[in-house]
Amino acid sequence: MDEPGRVRAGMRRLLDDVAPAPFADRIQTQLDAVGVAPGVLTQAAAATGTDPLAVEAIDDRAAAVQLIYAGLHLTRRLIGTTPWEAAPQGADAIDADVEILIADVLVARGMHALARTPAAGAAVDVVQSFGTDQRGRLEGEPPSDGLEASIIRLAVIAGVSLHRRWVPADVITAAQEDGLPEPTPTAAAAVSRRLRRLLSVADQGADHAASSVSDS
């Protein structure tokens, strides 16, 4: 199975007990509408190690990052359109309520999956920075790409921390400058090679005290 397919299969595992079935179907529809670049980036970051890792362990990390992104991506859209104000009564209002619940479930499941990992702190940072960005947006500040930047940081930490303790800050900065990759196996392999080179350079002269993983 290719990387994007593995991310989607991992999300299904993390959500396999969601009920009732119609609600689970709505969640799946929402997930299908969002690209899986954050999950693929997580897989690419995990592939920078030299020792083999269990595929399911990698994909669970990738799925968790993807769920957080999908939930916040939906929340950002809802905040931008405020459907509960446009349609305060009737089926449309109920539909907006369901979407809010879907967003909550996605973020909560992703956070839970990362809770006991070195990426837990970075996951909290994503949600906190998202809240700050959206508050500013509601107060009239220009929209930012803060969600994408913070999810890239989370993806790199979640993947790399499967095989090493530290993720140097300049490696994360470089990944943020590159942006989210295309969600394809070829792009994932290219990102893995680049991150591996960056980690190697950082190991040769980096001060690990300034690294970005500090949860442990």
Residue, then its C-alpha position, 0 to 999 in steps of 0.5 A: m500500500d502506498e503512503p497516502g493509502r497507509v495514512r488513510a488506513g491508519m486513520r480508520r484504525l484510530l476511528d474504528d469505534v466511532a458510533p453511530a454508523p451514520f456519524a462515522d460515515r460523515i467523519q469519513t466523508q470529511l476526511d476524504a475531502v482533506g489531502v493527507a500531506p501532513g500524514v505523508l510528511t510524518q511518514a517521511a520524517a520517520a523514514t530518516g532513521t537507519d533501523p527498521l520501524a514497525v509500519e503500523a507504529i509509523d502509520d499510527r503517528a502519521a494518522a494522528v497528525q493527519l487527524i489533528y490537521a483535518g479537525l483544525h482545517l474543518t474548524r478553520r473553515l467553520i469559523g470563516t463561514t459561521p454557518w450557525e449564524a447564517a442558518p440559525q434554525g433548521a437542518d442547516a444549523i443541525d448540519a453545522d453542529v454535526e461538523i463542529l462535533i466532527a472537528d472535535v472528535l478528529v482533534a481529540r483522537g489525534m491528540h489522544a494517539l500522541a499523548r504518550t509520545p515525544a510529540a505530545g507537547a508539539a501537538v498541544d502547541v498546534v492547538q494553542s497556536f491555532g486558537t491564537d491565530q483564529r482569535g486574531r482572525l475574528e478580531g480582524e487580523p489578516p489570515s495566517d498560514g500558522l496551522e500549516a507551519s505548526i502542523i509541519r513542526l508536529a509532523v517532523i517531530a512525530g516522525v523523527s522521534l520514533h528513532r531519535r531523541w532530538v529534532p534540531a530546530d533548524v531541521i524543523t525550520a527548513a521543513q517549514e520553509d519547504g512547505l507540505p509535500e505532495p501526498t505521493p510516494t515519490a514526494a515522501a521519498a524525496v522529503s525523507r532524503r532531504l530530512r536525512r541530510l539535514l539531520s546529518v548536518a545538524d548532528q555534525g555541529a548542532d547544539h542539541a540543547a537548542s533542539s525542538v523536542s523537549d517533552s521528555 
